[in-house]
Amino acid sequence: MGLGDPDSHLAEIVIDNGCGWFFGENQLDELVEQIELASQDAQLVESVGQASRDFAIANCDRQTAIDNYHLSLSAMLGVKARRPVEADLELAQPQVGEVELATSRSV
């Protein structure tokens, strides 16, 4: 369940993909009603949960995130942005044990 701008892209994704319900800030009564309905219908909750998992599996993997970032960046720049290459992806991986923290400053 989401609470926010019902005209947002997030609300559109949630509703269009059957991932749950989305309510505006002035729809608290409807939110309470939906919570009560969901609490009495395990099959409905299971169905929405499965739709959410299916959406995440289909749309939220690393490559999809990279592709979507590339499309957004290209659209913002108004030109086709350079695609990440394998070397970029390696740099994006966490480098365990290679992080140095600056804990003091010289004045």
ZATORVEX-613346 format. One record per atom (N, C-alpha, C): x, y, z; atom name; residue in one letter; residue number from 1. Coordinates in Angstrom, 1 decimal, padded with zeros to 4 digits, m for minus. Atoms other than C-alpha are relative to their C-alpha. Last residue first. Example, Ala and Ser with C-alpha at 12.3 -4.5 7.8 and 13.67 -1.06 7.14 Angstrom:
% ZATORVEX-613346
NODE       x       y       z  atom  res    n
NODE  m000.9  m001.1   000.0     N    s    2
NODE   013.7  m001.1   007.1    CA    s    2
NODE  m000.8   001.1   000.8     C    s    2
NODE   000.9  m001.2   000.0     N    a    1
NODE   012.3  m004.5   007.8    CA    a    1
NODE   000.9   001.2   000.0     C    a    1
This chain:
% ZATORVEX-613346
NODE       x       y       z  atom  res    n
NODE   000.5  m001.4   000.0     N    v  107
NODE   044.0   022.8   010.1    CA    v  107
NODE   001.1   000.9  m000.5     C    v  107
NODE  m001.1  m000.9  m000.4     N    s  106
NODE   044.6   019.1   009.3    CA    s  106
NODE  m000.5   001.4  m000.1     C    s  106
NODE  m000.3  m001.1   000.9     N    r  105
NODE   041.5   017.0   009.3    CA    r  105
NODE   001.2   000.7   000.5     C    r  105
NODE  m000.5  m001.2  m000.6     N    s  104
NODE   040.9   013.6   010.8    CA    s  104
NODE   000.3   001.0  m001.1     C    s  104
NODE   000.6  m000.2  m001.3     N    t  103
NODE   038.9   010.5   010.1    CA    t  103
NODE   000.5   001.3   000.7     C    t  103
NODE  m000.8  m001.2  m000.5     N    a  102
NODE   039.4   010.1   006.4    CA    a  102
NODE  m000.7   000.3   001.4     C    a  102
NODE   000.8  m001.1  m000.6     N    l  101
NODE   038.1   006.6   005.7    CA    l  101
NODE   000.9   001.1   000.5     C    l  101
NODE  m000.8  m000.7  m001.0     N    e  100
NODE   039.9   004.2   003.4    CA    e  100
NODE  m000.9   001.2   000.5     C    e  100
NODE   000.5  m001.4  m000.3     N    v   99
NODE   037.9   001.7   001.5    CA    v   99
NODE   000.8   000.6   001.1     C    v   99
NODE  m000.8  m001.0   000.8     N    e   98
NODE   039.6  m001.3  m000.1    CA    e   98
NODE  m000.4   001.4   000.3     C    e   98
NODE  m001.3  m000.2  m000.5     N    g   97
NODE   038.5  m004.0   002.3    CA    g   97
NODE   000.9   001.0  m000.6     C    g   97
NODE  m000.1   000.3  m001.4     N    v   96
NODE   035.5  m005.0   000.2    CA    v   96
NODE   001.5   000.1   000.5     C    v   96
NODE  m001.3   000.5  m000.1     N    q   95
NODE   035.4  m003.4  m003.2    CA    q   95
NODE   000.3  m000.2   001.5     C    q   95
NODE  m000.6  m000.3  m001.3     N    p   94
NODE   031.7  m003.1  m003.8    CA    p   94
NODE   001.4  m000.6   000.1     C    p   94
NODE   000.2   001.1  m001.0     N    q   93
NODE   031.0  m003.5  m007.5    CA    q   93
NODE   000.7   000.4   001.3     C    q   93
NODE   001.2  m000.2  m000.8     N    a   92
NODE   030.6  m000.3  m009.5    CA    a   92
NODE  m000.2  m001.1   001.1     C    a   92
NODE  m000.2  m001.1  m000.9     N    l   91
NODE   034.2  m000.4  m010.7    CA    l   91
NODE  m001.2   000.2   000.9     C    l   91
NODE  m001.0   000.5  m001.0     N    e   90
NODE   033.6  m003.8  m012.3    CA    e   90
NODE   000.2   001.1   001.1     C    e   90
NODE   000.8   000.9  m000.8     N    l   89
NODE   030.5  m002.4  m014.1    CA    l   89
NODE   000.9  m000.5   001.2     C    l   89
NODE   000.8  m000.9  m000.8     N    d   88
NODE   032.6   000.5  m015.5    CA    d   88
NODE  m000.8  m000.9   001.0     C    d   88
NODE  m000.9  m000.6  m001.0     N    a   87
NODE   035.2  m002.0  m016.8    CA    a   87
NODE  m000.8   000.9   001.0     C    a   87
NODE  m000.3   000.9  m001.1     N    e   86
NODE   032.4  m004.0  m018.4    CA    e   86
NODE   000.9   000.6   001.0     C    e   86
NODE  m000.8   001.1   000.4     N    v   85
NODE   031.3  m001.0  m020.4    CA    v   85
NODE   000.3  m000.9   001.1     C    v   85
NODE  m001.0   000.6  m000.9     N    p   84
NODE   028.5   001.4  m019.5    CA    p   84
NODE   000.7  m001.2  m000.7     C    p   84
NODE   000.5   001.2  m000.8     N    r   83
NODE   026.7   002.9  m022.5    CA    r   83
NODE   001.1  m000.4   000.9     C    r   83
NODE  m000.8   001.2   000.2     N    r   82
NODE   027.7   006.4  m023.5    CA    r   82
NODE  m000.5  m001.1   000.9     C    r   82
NODE  m001.1   000.1  m001.0     N    a   81
NODE   024.8   008.8  m023.3    CA    a   81
NODE   000.8  m001.3  m000.3     C    a   81
NODE  m000.2   001.3  m000.4     N    k   80
NODE   022.6   009.4  m026.4    CA    k   80
NODE   001.3  m000.1   000.9     C    k   80
NODE  m000.9   000.7   000.9     N    v   79
NODE   021.8   013.0  m026.5    CA    v   79
NODE   000.1  m001.4   000.5     C    v   79
NODE   000.5  m000.3   001.4     N    g   78
NODE   019.1   015.2  m025.0    CA    g   78
NODE   000.9  m000.6  m001.0     C    g   78
NODE  m001.1  m000.7   000.7     N    l   77
NODE   021.1   015.2  m021.7    CA    l   77
NODE  m000.5   000.4  m001.4     C    l   77
NODE  m000.3  m001.3  m000.6     N    m   76
NODE   018.0   014.4  m019.7    CA    m   76
NODE   001.0   000.8  m000.7     C    m   76
NODE   001.2  m001.0   000.2     N    a   75
NODE   016.7   011.8  m022.2    CA    a   75
NODE   000.3   001.3   000.7     C    a   75
NODE   000.0  m000.4   001.4     N    s   74
NODE   020.2   010.1  m022.4    CA    s   74
NODE  m001.2   001.0  m000.2     C    s   74
NODE  m001.1  m000.9   000.2     N    l   73
NODE   020.4   010.0  m018.6    CA    l   73
NODE   000.0   000.5  m001.4     C    l   73
NODE   000.3  m001.2  m000.7     N    s   72
NODE   017.0   008.4  m018.3    CA    s   72
NODE   001.1   001.1  m000.2     C    s   72
NODE   001.1  m000.7   000.8     N    l   71
NODE   017.7   005.8  m021.0    CA    l   71
NODE  m000.3   001.4   000.7     C    l   71
NODE  m000.6  m000.5   001.3     N    h   70
NODE   021.1   005.0  m019.4    CA    h   70
NODE  m001.1   000.7  m000.8     C    h   70
NODE  m000.8  m001.1  m000.3     N    y   69
NODE   019.5   004.7  m015.9    CA    y   69
NODE   000.6   000.6  m001.3     C    y   69
NODE   000.9  m001.1  m000.3     N    n   68
NODE   016.9   002.4  m017.3    CA    n   68
NODE   000.7   001.3   000.3     C    n   68
NODE   000.7  m000.4   001.3     N    d   67
NODE   019.5   000.2  m018.9    CA    d   67
NODE  m000.9   001.1   000.2     C    d   67
NODE  m001.1  m000.7   000.8     N    i   66
NODE   021.6   000.1  m015.7    CA    i   66
NODE  m000.7   000.5  m001.3     C    i   66
NODE  m000.3  m001.2  m000.6     N    a   65
NODE   018.5  m000.8  m013.6    CA    a   65
NODE   001.0   000.8  m000.8     C    a   65
NODE   001.1  m000.8   000.3     N    t   64
NODE   017.5  m003.5  m016.1    CA    t   64
NODE   000.2   001.4   000.6     C    t   64
NODE  m000.1  m000.4   001.4     N    q   63
NODE   021.0  m005.0  m015.9    CA    q   63
NODE  m001.2   001.0  m000.4     C    q   63
NODE  m001.1  m001.0   000.2     N    r   62
NODE   020.9  m005.0  m012.1    CA    r   62
NODE   000.1   000.5  m001.4     C    r   62
NODE  m001.3   000.6  m000.1     N    d   61
NODE   017.5  m006.7  m011.7    CA    d   61
NODE   001.1   001.0  m000.4     C    d   61
NODE  m000.9  m000.6  m001.0     N    c   60
NODE   014.4  m004.7  m010.9    CA    c   60
NODE   001.4  m000.7   000.1     C    c   60
NODE  m000.4  m001.4   000.2     N    n   59
NODE   012.0  m005.2  m013.7    CA    n   59
NODE   001.1   000.6   000.9     C    n   59
NODE  m000.1  m000.4   001.4     N    a   58
NODE   011.0  m008.8  m014.3    CA    a   58
NODE   000.6   001.4  m000.2     C    a   58
NODE  m000.8   000.9   000.7     N    i   57
NODE   011.8  m010.1  m010.8    CA    i   57
NODE   000.2   000.4  m001.5     C    i   57
NODE  m001.4  m000.2  m000.5     N    a   56
NODE   010.4  m007.1  m009.1    CA    a   56
NODE   000.9  m000.9  m000.8     C    a   56
NODE  m000.4  m001.3   000.5     N    f   55
NODE   007.1  m007.2  m011.1    CA    f   55
NODE   001.5   000.2   000.3     C    f   55
NODE  m000.2   000.1   001.4     N    d   54
NODE   006.7  m010.9  m010.4    CA    d   54
NODE   000.5   001.2  m000.6     C    d   54
NODE  m001.2   000.7   000.2     N    r   53
NODE   007.3  m010.3  m006.7    CA    r   53
NODE   000.3  m000.2  m001.5     C    r   53
NODE  m001.1  m000.9  m000.4     N    s   52
NODE   004.7  m007.5  m006.6    CA    s   52
NODE   001.3  m000.8  m000.3     C    s   52
NODE  m000.2  m001.0   001.1     N    a   51
NODE   002.2  m009.7  m008.6    CA    a   51
NODE   001.2   000.9   000.3     C    a   51
NODE  m000.6   000.7   001.2     N    q   50
NODE   002.8  m012.5  m006.1    CA    q   50
NODE   000.2   001.0  m001.1     C    q   50
NODE  m001.4   000.3  m000.3     N    g   49
NODE   002.2  m010.2  m003.1    CA    g   49
NODE   000.7  m000.6  m001.2     C    g   49
NODE  m000.8  m001.3   000.1     N    v   48
NODE  m001.0  m008.8  m004.7    CA    v   48
NODE   001.5  m000.2   000.3     C    v   48
NODE   000.0  m000.4   001.4     N    s   47
NODE  m002.3  m012.4  m005.2    CA    s   47
NODE   000.8   001.3  m000.3     C    s   47
NODE  m001.0   000.9   000.7     N    e   46
NODE  m001.3  m013.4  m001.7    CA    e   46
NODE   000.1   000.3  m001.5     C    e   46
NODE  m001.3  m000.4  m000.4     N    v   45
NODE  m003.1  m010.4  m000.2    CA    v   45
NODE   001.1  m000.8  m000.7     C    v   45
NODE  m000.3  m001.3   000.6     N    l   44
NODE  m006.2  m011.2  m002.2    CA    l   44
NODE   001.4   000.5   000.3     C    l   44
NODE  m000.3   000.3   001.4     N    q   43
NODE  m006.1  m014.8  m001.1    CA    q   43
NODE   000.3   001.3  m000.8     C    q   43
NODE  m001.3   000.5   000.2     N    a   42
NODE  m005.7  m013.8   002.5    CA    a   42
NODE   000.3  m000.3  m001.4     C    a   42
NODE   000.0   000.8   001.2     N    d   41
NODE  m008.9  m011.8   002.5    CA    d   41
NODE   001.5  m000.4  m000.3     C    d   41
NODE   001.0   001.1   000.0     N    q   40
NODE  m010.0  m010.4   005.9    CA    q   40
NODE   000.1  m000.9  m001.3     C    q   40
NODE  m000.2   000.8  m001.2     N    s   39
NODE  m006.9  m008.2   006.6    CA    s   39
NODE  m001.0  m001.2   000.0     C    s   39
NODE  m001.1   000.9   000.2     N    a   38
NODE  m007.1  m007.0   003.0    CA    a   38
NODE   000.2  m000.9   001.2     C    a   38
NODE   000.4   001.0   001.0     N    l   37
NODE  m010.6  m005.6   003.5    CA    l   37
NODE   001.2  m001.0  m000.2     C    l   37
NODE   001.0   001.0  m000.6     N    e   36
NODE  m009.6  m003.9   006.7    CA    e   36
NODE  m000.4  m001.1  m001.0     C    e   36
NODE  m000.7   000.8  m001.0     N    i   35
NODE  m006.5  m002.4   005.1    CA    i   35
NODE  m000.9  m001.0   000.7     C    i   35
NODE  m000.7   001.1   000.8     N    q   34
NODE  m008.6  m001.3   002.1    CA    q   34
NODE   000.8  m000.8   001.0     C    q   34
NODE   001.0   001.0   000.6     N    e   33
NODE  m011.1   000.5   004.4    CA    e   33
NODE   000.8  m001.1  m000.7     C    e   33
NODE   000.4   000.8  m001.1     N    v   32
NODE  m008.3   002.3   006.3    CA    v   32
NODE  m000.9  m001.2  m000.5     C    v   32
NODE  m001.2   000.8  m000.4     N    l   31
NODE  m006.8   003.5   003.0    CA    l   31
NODE  m000.4  m001.0   001.2     C    l   31
NODE  m000.1   001.1   000.9     N    e   30
NODE  m010.2   004.6   001.8    CA    e   30
NODE   001.2  m000.9   000.3     C    e   30
NODE   001.1   001.0  m000.3     N    d   29
NODE  m010.7   006.6   005.0    CA    d   29
NODE   000.0  m001.2  m001.0     C    d   29
NODE  m000.3   000.8  m001.2     N    l   28
NODE  m007.2   008.1   004.6    CA    l   28
NODE  m001.2  m001.0   000.3     C    l   28
NODE   000.8   001.2   000.1     N    q   27
NODE  m007.9   009.4   001.1    CA    q   27
NODE   000.2  m001.0   001.1     C    q   27
NODE   001.4  m000.3  m000.4     N    n   26
NODE  m006.9   013.0   001.5    CA    n   26
NODE  m000.8  m001.2  m000.1     C    n   26
NODE  m000.1  m000.5  m001.4     N    e   25
NODE  m003.1   012.2   001.4    CA    e   25
NODE  m001.4   000.3   000.5     C    e   25
NODE  m000.5  m001.4  m000.2     N    g   24
NODE  m003.6   010.3  m001.8    CA    g   24
NODE  m000.2   000.3   001.5     C    g   24
NODE   001.0  m001.0  m000.5     N    f   23
NODE  m003.9   006.5  m001.8    CA    f   23
NODE   000.6   001.3   000.1     C    f   23
NODE  m000.7  m001.3  m000.2     N    f   22
NODE  m002.1   003.7  m003.7    CA    f   22
NODE  m001.1   001.0   000.4     C    f   22
NODE   000.9  m001.1   000.0     N    w   21
NODE  m003.0   000.0  m003.7    CA    w   21
NODE   000.7   001.3   000.3     C    w   21
NODE   000.6  m000.5  m001.2     N    g   20
NODE  m001.1  m003.1  m004.4    CA    g   20
NODE  m000.9   001.1  m000.2     C    g   20
NODE  m000.9   000.2  m001.1     N    c   19
NODE   001.2  m004.7  m006.9    CA    c   19
NODE  m000.6   000.5   001.3     C    c   19
NODE   000.7   000.8  m001.0     N    g   18
NODE  m001.5  m005.1  m009.6    CA    g   18
NODE   000.8  m000.3   001.3     C    g   18
NODE  m000.6   001.3   000.0     N    n   17
NODE   000.9  m004.0  m012.3    CA    n   17
NODE  m000.7  m000.9   001.1     C    n   17
NODE   000.0   000.6   001.3     N    d   16
NODE  m001.1  m000.9  m013.3    CA    d   16
NODE   000.5  m001.5   000.0     C    d   16
NODE   001.4   000.3   000.4     N    i   15
NODE  m001.8   000.1  m009.7    CA    i   15
NODE   000.0  m000.8  m001.3     C    i   15
NODE   000.6   000.9  m001.0     N    v   14
NODE   001.8  m000.1  m008.3    CA    v   14
NODE  m001.4  m000.4  m000.5     C    v   14
NODE  m000.6   001.3   000.0     N    i   13
NODE   003.4   001.3  m011.5    CA    i   13
NODE  m000.7  m001.0   000.9     C    i   13
NODE   000.4   000.6   001.3     N    e   12
NODE   000.9   004.2  m011.8    CA    e   12
NODE   000.6  m001.4  m000.1     C    e   12
NODE   001.3   000.5  m000.1     N    a   11
NODE   001.4   005.0  m008.1    CA    a   11
NODE  m000.5  m000.7  m001.3     C    a   11
NODE   000.0   001.2  m000.9     N    l   10
NODE   005.1   005.1  m008.6    CA    l   10
NODE  m001.4  m000.5   000.2     C    l   10
NODE  m000.5   001.1   000.8     N    h    9
NODE   004.8   007.4  m011.7    CA    h    9
NODE   000.0  m001.3   000.9     C    h    9
NODE  m001.4   000.2   000.2     N    s    8
NODE   002.8   009.8  m009.6    CA    s    8
NODE   000.3  m001.2  m000.8     C    s    8
NODE  m000.3  m000.2   001.4     N    d    7
NODE  m000.8   010.7  m010.0    CA    d    7
NODE   001.4  m000.2  m000.3     C    d    7
NODE   000.6   001.1   000.8     N    p    6
NODE  m001.9   009.2  m006.7    CA    p    6
NODE   000.2   000.2  m001.5     C    p    6
NODE   000.7  m000.6   001.1     N    d    5
NODE   000.6   011.5  m004.9    CA    d    5
NODE  m000.5  m001.1  m000.9     C    d    5
NODE  m000.7  m001.1   000.7     N    g    4
NODE   001.4   009.8  m001.7    CA    g    4
NODE  m000.8   000.5  m001.1     C    g    4
NODE   000.7  m001.3  m000.4     N    l    3
NODE   000.4   006.8   000.4    CA    l    3
NODE   000.8   001.1  m000.5     C    l    3
NODE  m000.8  m001.2   000.1     N    g    2
NODE   001.3   003.4  m000.9    CA    g    2
NODE  m000.9   001.2   000.4     C    g    2
NODE   000.8  m001.2   000.0     N    m    1
NODE   000.0   000.0   000.0    CA    m    1
NODE   000.9   001.2   000.0     C    m    1
